[in-house]
Amino acid sequence: MIYIYLDGHTKMNDVQTAVQIFMPNEKYKPAEGITDESITVRSKLKDDCAVAYIYENGKEICSESYPYTADESGKSARYAIKAAVYYMLKKKTGITVPWGMMTGIRPAKRINTYIDEGMTADEGAKKLIELYEMKPEKAELAKRVALAEREILSKADSDGVSLYIGIPFCPTRCLYCSFTSYPLGVYKNKVDGYIDALIKELSYIGESIKGKRLDSIYIGGGTPTSLTAEQLDRLMTNVGEIFDLSALMEYTVEAGRPDTITADKLKVIKNNGAGRISINPQTMNDKTLKLIGREHTVDDIKRVYAEAREAGHKNINMDLILGLPGEGTAEVENTMAEIEKLAPENMTVHTLAIKRASRLREQLEDYDLAKAVLMEKLLDISASTAERMNLSPYYMYRQKNMLGSFENVGYAKKGCESVYNIVIMEETQSIYAAGAGASTKLYDKETGRIERVFNVKNVDEYIARIDEMIERKRNMNI
């Protein structure tokens, strides 16, 4: 337990996010003073500086101050609060983190803001280094992603909209997963009813966005290919009938787990106009696949990939996770070598995040997880492989509780970048969402603000309350 004691201010979030950089996967609790148990982080704001202290069992063991001034040329009090905690913990732990003091999940968005304010991309990257003590190679990555995003967003602008369709079923739940998903074995008899409700919601959305340019569609999950070929065809046929796809820049189906993909489903996806699919191995090591709860082998991945090519799919993404239990450089080098042989047009590299709702968090002590130094090596291996494959970074985000405070990066061949991934990350247009657990994001281009409309997560509740889900959208003038 980490206790956080605020002294002279109320910026709890700034203090906690700074603490999480060095102490992820802990529980954090506000305190009214120095506690006699565990660890207390105290953040004190004075007239000219912020001071951070850390105590173990009530005894002070380290402190750091950071000055600020009230005028525009100086650092703000809020910045100083965060900086004092950051530099105090850096001194105590001896750890240098790659993204420095930046805790936001969208580093590229910050550079794009700087560019919009009149800076060059290089100047924006330099500012990230100076302001956040970020490693130069991370600032360079943020810059490359920002420039790739700007090119896509010049076409998929705020006049367009995107559509997300959620399929919350999976054959089994993976060790690291925290998404809303339901085991198909239990919910098999409810899938058709779910699709009925989904089509009803999509029909309402289709009517409400008539006249708007639809830029991208993303069918995700869960695992969309946990549906039968007939169920998938019924859903996608209705999508084609409900929506005007004439201006569509991208249509993605997250095929996902190879143990759910068949040749018939791949043909259904292709015949219904989807031009981009994901086949997500996560690793190309059979031992790890078994450990994380996957019901397929590396040979299954290769077979499904060949079937996708035979069905005519020319834009394939493959998701990988670095830092999986028991995996080091040898295992990741093997995975990357196998992916390089397959030569997909997209490769999305995730850093393992220990999410609160995952089984991995519950069983954390049972697994050997990659440490920060190792994680940096693993990311270097993936980046080098992407470069050899002529895949460039175009999409990036960070999450809380990520191993080593690293990042997730999407790499793609020129012209194969995912439009949907960029617009959902940069939040520059409205995304209409249907399905259990789906969240519609309404973008106001005058203010830049996002309003959200949530659907219930439970499948049974979604089916029973579908009219209420539609009414929620109607109340938001959707």
C-alpha positions in Angstrom: 0.0 0.0 0.0 1.2 3.5 -0.9 -0.3 6.3 1.2 -0.4 9.7 -0.4 -0.5 12.8 1.9 -1.3 16.1 0.3 0.0 19.1 2.2 -1.2 22.5 1.0 -2.8 21.5 -2.2 -5.4 19.1 -3.7 -3.6 17.7 -6.9 -3.9 14.1 -6.0 -3.9 12.8 -9.6 -0.6 14.6 -10.4 1.0 13.1 -7.4 -0.4 9.6 -7.9 0.6 9.4 -11.6 4.1 10.5 -10.8 4.3 7.8 -8.1 3.0 5.2 -10.5 5.9 5.8 -12.9 8.2 4.2 -10.3 5.8 2.1 -8.3 3.3 0.6 -10.7 0.8 -2.2 -9.7 0.4 -0.9 -6.2 -2.6 0.2 -4.3 -2.8 3.9 -3.5 -4.7 5.5 -0.7 -5.1 9.2 0.5 -3.8 9.9 4.0 -4.3 12.8 6.4 -0.7 12.7 7.6 2.4 10.5 7.8 1.4 6.9 8.5 3.4 4.5 10.7 2.9 1.7 8.3 4.1 0.9 4.8 5.1 3.8 2.5 3.9 7.4 2.6 4.5 9.9 -0.1 4.0 13.5 1.1 3.6 16.3 -1.4 3.8 19.8 0.1 3.2 23.1 -1.8 5.0 26.2 -0.6 4.9 29.8 -1.9 7.9 29.3 -4.3 8.4 25.5 -4.5 6.9 22.1 -4.2 8.5 19.5 -1.9 8.1 15.8 -2.0 9.0 13.4 0.8 8.9 9.6 1.1 8.6 7.8 4.5 8.9 4.2 5.3 7.0 3.2 8.5 6.9 6.8 9.5 10.6 7.6 9.0 11.7 10.1 6.3 14.2 8.5 3.9 14.3 10.9 1.0 13.0 14.3 -0.2 13.3 16.7 -3.2 12.1 20.2 -4.0 11.2 21.9 -7.3 10.8 25.7 -7.7 8.1 27.5 -9.6 7.1 31.1 -10.4 3.7 32.6 -10.9 4.5 34.4 -14.1 4.1 32.8 -17.5 7.8 32.3 -18.1 8.2 30.0 -15.1 6.9 26.5 -14.4 3.5 26.2 -12.9 2.8 25.0 -9.3 1.1 21.9 -10.8 4.2 21.1 -12.8 6.4 21.6 -9.8 4.2 19.3 -7.7 4.7 16.5 -10.2 8.3 17.2 -10.8 9.2 17.2 -7.1 7.7 13.7 -6.7 9.3 12.5 -9.9 12.8 13.6 -9.0 12.5 12.5 -5.4 11.6 8.9 -6.6 14.2 8.9 -9.3 16.8 9.8 -6.6 15.5 7.1 -4.2 15.2 4.3 -6.8 18.1 5.1 -9.1 15.8 4.3 -12.0 15.8 6.4 -15.2 12.5 5.8 -17.1 12.3 6.2 -20.9 9.4 8.6 -21.1 10.6 10.6 -18.1 7.9 12.6 -16.3 5.3 12.3 -19.1 2.4 10.3 -17.8 -0.1 11.0 -20.6 -1.1 8.1 -22.9 -0.7 10.1 -26.1 2.8 11.5 -26.6 2.3 12.0 -30.3 -0.8 14.2 -29.6 1.4 16.6 -27.6 3.7 17.0 -30.6 0.8 17.6 -32.9 -0.4 20.3 -30.5 3.0 22.0 -30.7 2.9 21.8 -34.5 -0.5 23.4 -34.5 0.9 26.2 -32.3 3.6 26.9 -34.9 6.5 24.7 -33.9 8.3 22.4 -36.2 8.1 18.6 -35.5 11.8 18.7 -34.4 11.1 21.6 -32.1 8.2 19.7 -30.6 10.4 16.7 -30.0 13.1 18.8 -28.4 10.5 20.4 -26.0 9.3 16.9 -24.9 12.9 16.1 -24.0 13.4 19.4 -22.1 10.0 19.5 -20.4 9.7 15.8 -19.4 13.3 14.5 -19.3 12.3 12.1 -22.0 14.9 9.9 -23.7 15.7 11.3 -27.2 14.8 8.1 -28.9 11.3 8.2 -27.4 10.8 11.8 -28.5 11.9 10.8 -32.0 9.3 8.0 -32.0 6.6 10.4 -30.8 7.6 12.7 -33.7 7.5 10.0 -36.3 4.1 8.9 -35.2 2.8 12.4 -35.0 3.8 13.1 -38.6 2.2 9.9 -39.8 -1.0 10.7 -38.0 -1.2 14.1 -39.5 -1.1 12.7 -43.0 -4.0 10.3 -42.2 -6.0 12.9 -40.3 -5.8 15.3 -43.2 -8.2 12.9 -44.9 -10.1 11.4 -42.0 -10.9 14.8 -40.6 -13.6 16.1 -38.2 -16.2 16.2 -40.9 -16.2 12.4 -41.1 -17.2 9.8 -38.6 -16.2 6.2 -37.7 -18.1 3.2 -36.5 -17.2 0.6 -33.9 -19.1 -2.7 -33.6 -18.4 -4.8 -30.5 -18.5 -8.6 -30.4 -17.9 -9.5 -26.7 -17.5 -13.2 -27.0 -14.3 -15.3 -26.7 -13.6 -19.0 -26.6 -11.6 -18.6 -23.4 -10.2 -15.7 -21.4 -6.5 -15.1 -21.7 -4.3 -14.6 -18.6 -3.6 -10.9 -19.3 -7.1 -9.9 -20.5 -9.3 -7.3 -18.8 -11.7 -6.6 -21.7 -15.4 -7.2 -21.5 -15.7 -10.7 -22.9 -17.9 -13.7 -22.3 -17.0 -17.4 -22.8 -18.7 -18.7 -25.9 -19.4 -22.1 -24.3 -21.7 -20.5 -21.8 -23.3 -17.8 -24.1 -23.5 -19.9 -27.3 -27.3 -19.9 -27.3 -27.5 -16.1 -26.8 -25.3 -15.1 -29.7 -28.2 -14.9 -32.3 -30.2 -12.7 -29.9 -27.2 -10.5 -29.4 -26.8 -10.0 -33.1 -30.5 -9.2 -33.4 -30.1 -6.4 -30.8 -26.8 -5.3 -32.4 -28.5 -4.9 -35.8 -31.3 -2.9 -34.2 -28.8 -0.5 -32.6 -26.9 -0.3 -35.9 -30.1 0.5 -37.8 -30.7 3.4 -35.5 -27.1 4.7 -35.8 -27.3 4.3 -39.6 -30.4 6.6 -39.8 -28.9 9.1 -37.4 -25.7 9.6 -39.4 -27.2 9.7 -42.8 -25.5 12.5 -44.8 -22.3 12.2 -42.8 -19.1 10.7 -44.4 -18.3 7.3 -42.9 -14.5 7.0 -42.9 -13.8 3.7 -41.1 -15.5 0.7 -39.6 -13.9 -1.5 -36.9 -15.5 -4.8 -35.8 -13.7 -5.7 -32.5 -14.2 -7.5 -29.3 -13.8 -9.9 -27.6 -13.2 -12.1 -30.7 -15.5 -11.3 -33.7 -14.6 -14.6 -35.3 -16.0 -16.5 -32.4 -19.2 -16.1 -34.3 -20.0 -18.7 -36.9 -19.5 -17.9 -40.6 -23.3 -17.6 -41.0 -23.6 -15.3 -38.0 -20.7 -13.1 -39.2 -22.2 -13.0 -42.7 -25.6 -11.9 -41.3 -24.0 -9.1 -39.3 -21.8 -7.8 -42.1 -24.5 -8.1 -44.7 -26.7 -5.8 -42.5 -23.8 -3.4 -42.0 -23.5 -3.1 -45.8 -27.2 -2.5 -46.2 -27.6 0.0 -43.3 -24.6 2.2 -44.0 -23.3 4.1 -47.0 -19.8 2.6 -47.6 -19.0 4.5 -50.7 -16.5 6.9 -49.0 -15.1 4.3 -46.6 -11.3 4.5 -46.2 -11.0 1.4 -44.1 -13.1 -1.6 -42.9 -11.4 -3.8 -40.3 -12.4 -7.0 -38.7 -10.4 -8.1 -35.8 -10.3 -11.8 -36.5 -8.1 -12.1 -33.5 -7.5 -15.6 -32.1 -6.4 -18.1 -34.7 -8.3 -20.9 -33.0 -11.6 -19.1 -34.0 -10.6 -18.4 -37.6 -11.7 -20.7 -40.5 -11.4 -20.4 -44.3 -15.1 -19.8 -44.5 -15.0 -16.9 -42.1 -12.1 -15.4 -44.0 -14.1 -15.5 -47.2 -17.2 -14.0 -45.5 -15.1 -11.1 -44.3 -13.6 -10.5 -47.7 -16.8 -10.9 -49.6 -18.5 -8.3 -47.3 -15.9 -5.6 -48.2 -13.6 -5.6 -45.2 -10.1 -4.9 -46.5 -8.1 -5.2 -43.2 -8.0 -8.0 -40.7 -6.1 -8.8 -37.6 -4.6 -12.2 -36.8 -3.3 -12.0 -33.3 -0.7 -14.6 -32.2 0.7 -12.4 -29.3 3.7 -14.8 -29.3 5.1 -17.4 -31.6 6.2 -19.7 -28.8 4.0 -22.7 -28.0 5.0 -22.8 -24.4 3.9 -19.3 -23.8 0.7 -19.7 -25.8 -0.3 -22.6 -23.4 0.6 -20.6 -20.3 -1.5 -17.5 -21.2 -4.6 -19.7 -22.1 -4.5 -19.7 -25.8 -6.1 -22.8 -27.5 -3.9 -22.7 -30.6 -0.3 -23.4 -31.6 2.3 -21.6 -33.7 1.5 -24.0 -36.6 -2.2 -23.0 -36.4 -1.2 -19.3 -36.7 0.8 -20.1 -39.8 -2.0 -22.1 -41.3 -4.6 -19.4 -40.7 -2.3 -16.8 -42.1 -1.9 -18.8 -45.3 -5.7 -19.3 -45.6 -6.2 -15.5 -45.2 -3.8 -14.9 -48.1 -5.6 -17.5 -50.2 -8.9 -15.7 -49.5 -7.5 -12.6 -51.0 -6.6 -10.6 -47.8 -3.9 -8.1 -48.6 -3.8 -6.0 -45.5 -3.1 -8.2 -42.4 -2.2 -6.9 -38.9 -0.6 -9.1 -36.3 -0.7 -8.2 -32.6 2.2 -9.2 -30.4 2.8 -8.7 -26.6 6.2 -8.1 -25.2 6.9 -9.0 -21.5 4.7 -12.1 -21.4 5.5 -14.5 -18.5 8.8 -16.4 -19.0 9.7 -14.6 -22.2 13.2 -13.0 -22.7 15.3 -12.0 -25.7 15.5 -15.5 -27.2 11.7 -16.0 -27.2 11.0 -12.5 -28.6 13.7 -12.9 -31.3 12.1 -16.2 -32.3 8.6 -14.5 -32.4 10.0 -11.6 -34.5 11.8 -14.0 -36.9 8.6 -15.9 -37.5 6.6 -12.8 -38.1 9.2 -11.4 -40.5 8.8 -14.6 -42.6 5.1 -14.1 -42.8 5.5 -10.5 -43.8 2.2 -8.9 -42.6 1.4 -5.3 -43.7 0.8 -4.3 -40.1 2.4 -5.3 -36.8 1.2 -3.9 -33.5 3.6 -4.4 -30.6 2.1 -4.2 -27.1 3.9 -3.9 -23.9 2.3 -6.1 -21.2 0.1 -4.1 -18.9 -1.0 -5.6 -15.6 -4.6 -4.6 -15.7 -6.7 -4.6 -12.6 -9.4 -7.0 -13.9 -7.0 -9.6 -15.4 -6.2 -13.0 -14.0 -2.5 -12.0 -14.3 -2.8 -9.3 -11.7 -4.5 -11.8 -9.3 -1.7 -14.3 -9.8 1.2 -11.8 -10.2 3.5 -13.6 -7.8 3.3 -16.8 -9.8 4.9 -15.4 -12.9 8.3 -14.2 -14.0 7.7 -10.8 -15.7 10.1 -8.8 -17.8 11.9 -6.1 -15.9 12.5 -2.6 -17.3 16.0 -3.2 -18.7 14.9 -6.3 -20.4 11.8 -4.7 -21.8 13.9 -2.0 -23.4 15.9 -4.7 -25.2 12.6 -6.4 -26.3 11.3 -3.2 -27.7 14.6 -2.6 -29.6 14.3 -6.1 -31.1 10.7 -5.4 -32.3 11.6 -1.9 -33.7 14.6 -3.4 -35.6 12.4 -6.1 -37.0 9.8 -3.6 -38.1 12.5 -1.5 -39.9 13.8 -4.6 -41.8 10.2 -5.3 -42.8 9.8 -1.7 -44.1 7.1 -1.1 -41.5 7.0 2.5 -40.0 5.5 3.6 -36.7 2.2 5.4 -37.2 0.2 4.8 -34.0 1.2 4.7 -30.4 -0.3 4.9 -26.9 0.7 4.2 -23.4 -1.2 2.7 -20.5 -1.0 2.8 -16.7 0.7 -0.1 -15.1 2.8 -0.9 -18.1 6.0 -2.8 -17.5 8.9 -0.3 -17.5 6.6 2.6 -18.3 6.9 1.8 -22.0 4.5 2.0 -24.9 2.4 0.2 -27.5 3.3 0.9 -31.2 1.6 0.2 -34.4 3.9 -0.3 -37.5 2.6 -0.4 -41.0 3.7 -0.4 -44.7 3.0 2.9 -46.4 -0.7 3.1 -47.2 -1.7 0.3 -44.9 -2.0 2.4 -41.7 -5.2 1.8 -39.6 -7.4 4.9 -39.9 -9.6 3.8 -37.0 -6.6 3.3 -34.7 -5.5 6.9 -35.3 -8.9 8.6 -35.0 -9.7 6.8 -31.8 -6.4 7.7 -30.3 -6.3 11.3 -31.4 -10.0 11.9 -30.7 -10.5 14.2 -33.7 -13.9 12.9 -35.0 -17.0 11.2 -33.6 -17.0 7.4 -33.2 -20.4 5.8 -33.0 -20.3 2.5 -31.2 -22.7 -0.4 -31.0 -22.7 -3.5 -28.8 -22.3 -4.5 -25.1 -19.8 -2.3 -23.4 -19.4 0.0 -26.4 -18.8 3.7 -25.8 -19.9 6.3 -28.4 -17.6 9.3 -28.5 -19.1 12.5 -29.8 -16.5 15.1 -30.9 -17.4 18.8 -30.9 -15.0 20.4 -33.5 -15.8 23.9 -32.1 -14.5 23.1 -28.6 -12.5 19.9 -29.2 -14.5 18.3 -26.3 -15.6 14.7 -26.3 -18.9 13.5 -24.8 -19.4 9.8 -24.2 -22.5 7.6 -24.4 -22.1 4.3 -22.7 -23.8 1.0 -23.3 -24.2 -1.6 -20.5 -21.5 -4.2 -20.4 -23.5 -7.3 -19.6 -24.7 -9.3 -22.7 -28.0 -10.3 -21.1 -28.6 -6.7 -20.0 -27.7 -5.4 -23.4 -30.2 -7.7 -25.2 -33.0 -7.0 -22.7 -32.4 -3.2 -22.6 -31.5 -2.5 -26.3 -34.3 0.1 -26.6 -32.8 1.9 -23.6 -29.4 1.9 -25.3 -31.0 3.5 -28.4 -32.8 6.0 -26.2 -29.5 7.0 -24.6 -28.2 7.9 -28.0 -31.4 9.7 -28.9 -31.2 11.8 -25.8 -27.7 12.9 -26.9 -29.2 13.9 -30.3 -27.6 11.1 -32.1 
